[in-house]
Amino acid sequence: MNRNIGSIVVYALIGLAVFGFISFLITDTIGLLKFLFISLLIGAAIFGLVYFFFLRRRTPNELRKYRKAVKQSKQKYKYQHQNKHTQPSPIKQNITTKKTIRPLKTRKNHTHLRVIEGNKQKKKNRASL
């Protein structure tokens, strides 16, 4: 019973708002456009202030953790990159040993990517249908 009364009140308010908007549009169109424009400006200013003071500084916990991980990763790889350049250059070898020794391929090892192993022993029996 309360739900029916509440919905009737809401529909009545919406109907009055539509009636007021149409009557305002018919009687004073320029005033309506000015009112809408000023309302939009005030709404944008309030939203900008709320966003600037409250919402901008609040970041989700996951985003904060991600940024921290990226920062740590950059520090780690920067440190390793600097150590590679500080190593002394290898001693020159004679030409015959260079031909017999294969140059090692540099492998990019992405340590920030991790393989999550699932339950490999649990296999689906697809033949039994």
C-alpha positions in Angstrom: 0.0 0.0 0.0 2.8 2.4 0.9 4.6 1.6 -2.3 1.5 2.6 -4.4 1.2 5.9 -2.6 4.9 6.7 -3.1 4.8 5.9 -6.8 1.7 8.1 -7.2 3.4 11.0 -5.5 6.5 10.6 -7.7 4.4 10.5 -10.9 2.5 13.6 -9.7 5.7 15.5 -9.1 7.1 14.5 -12.5 3.8 15.5 -14.2 3.9 18.9 -12.4 7.5 19.4 -13.5 6.7 18.6 -17.2 3.6 21.0 -17.0 5.8 23.8 -15.5 8.5 23.2 -18.1 6.0 23.4 -21.0 4.3 26.5 -19.7 7.6 28.2 -19.1 8.7 27.3 -22.6 5.5 28.7 -24.1 5.4 32.0 -22.1 9.2 32.9 -21.9 11.4 30.9 -24.2 14.4 33.2 -23.9 14.1 33.2 -20.1 14.0 29.4 -20.1 17.2 29.2 -22.3 19.0 31.6 -19.9 17.9 29.6 -16.9 19.1 26.4 -18.4 22.4 27.9 -19.4 23.0 29.4 -16.0 22.0 26.2 -14.3 24.5 24.2 -16.4 27.3 26.7 -15.5 26.5 26.5 -11.8 26.3 22.7 -11.9 29.7 22.5 -13.8 31.3 24.9 -11.3 30.0 22.9 -8.3 31.1 19.6 -9.9 34.6 21.1 -10.7 35.0 22.2 -7.1 33.9 18.9 -5.6 36.2 17.0 -8.0 39.2 19.2 -7.4 39.0 19.1 -3.6 37.6 15.6 -2.9 37.6 13.2 -5.8 40.9 14.0 -7.4 43.1 12.9 -4.5 41.1 9.7 -3.8 42.5 6.8 -5.8 41.4 3.2 -5.7 43.6 0.8 -3.6 44.4 -1.3 -6.6 45.6 1.7 -8.6 47.8 2.8 -5.8 49.3 -0.7 -5.5 49.9 -0.8 -9.3 51.7 2.5 -9.3 53.9 1.3 -6.4 54.7 -1.9 -8.2 55.6 0.0 -11.4 57.9 2.4 -9.4 59.7 -0.5 -7.8 60.1 -2.3 -11.1 61.6 0.8 -12.7 64.0 1.2 -9.8 65.0 -2.5 -10.1 65.6 -2.4 -13.8 67.4 0.9 -13.7 69.7 -0.5 -11.1 70.5 -3.6 -13.2 70.9 -1.5 -16.4 73.5 0.6 -14.7 75.5 -2.4 -13.5 75.7 -3.8 -17.0 77.5 -0.6 -18.2 80.0 -0.6 -15.3 81.4 -4.0 -16.0 84.9 -4.0 -17.5 85.1 -4.8 -21.2 86.2 -8.3 -22.1 89.8 -9.0 -23.0 90.4 -9.2 -26.7 90.6 -12.8 -27.9 92.4 -14.0 -30.9 90.4 -14.5 -34.1 90.3 -18.4 -34.0 88.6 -18.6 -30.6 86.0 -16.0 -31.6 84.9 -18.2 -34.5 84.5 -21.3 -32.4 82.6 -19.6 -29.6 78.9 -18.9 -30.4 77.7 -15.6 -29.1 75.0 -16.0 -26.4 71.6 -14.8 -27.4 70.3 -12.2 -25.0 67.0 -13.4 -23.6 64.5 -10.9 -22.4 63.4 -12.1 -19.1 60.2 -10.4 -18.0 60.3 -11.0 -14.2 57.4 -8.8 -13.6 55.2 -11.4 -15.4 54.4 -14.4 -13.4 52.9 -17.7 -14.5 50.1 -18.9 -12.3 50.0 -22.7 -12.4 46.6 -24.3 -12.0 45.7 -27.8 -11.1 47.3 -29.8 -13.9 46.4 -33.2 -12.5 42.7 -32.5 -12.9 42.0 -33.2 -16.5 38.7 -33.1 -18.1 37.5 -36.4 -19.7 35.9 -35.1 -22.8 35.3 -38.5 -24.4 32.7 -39.6 -21.9 29.5 -37.9 -23.1 
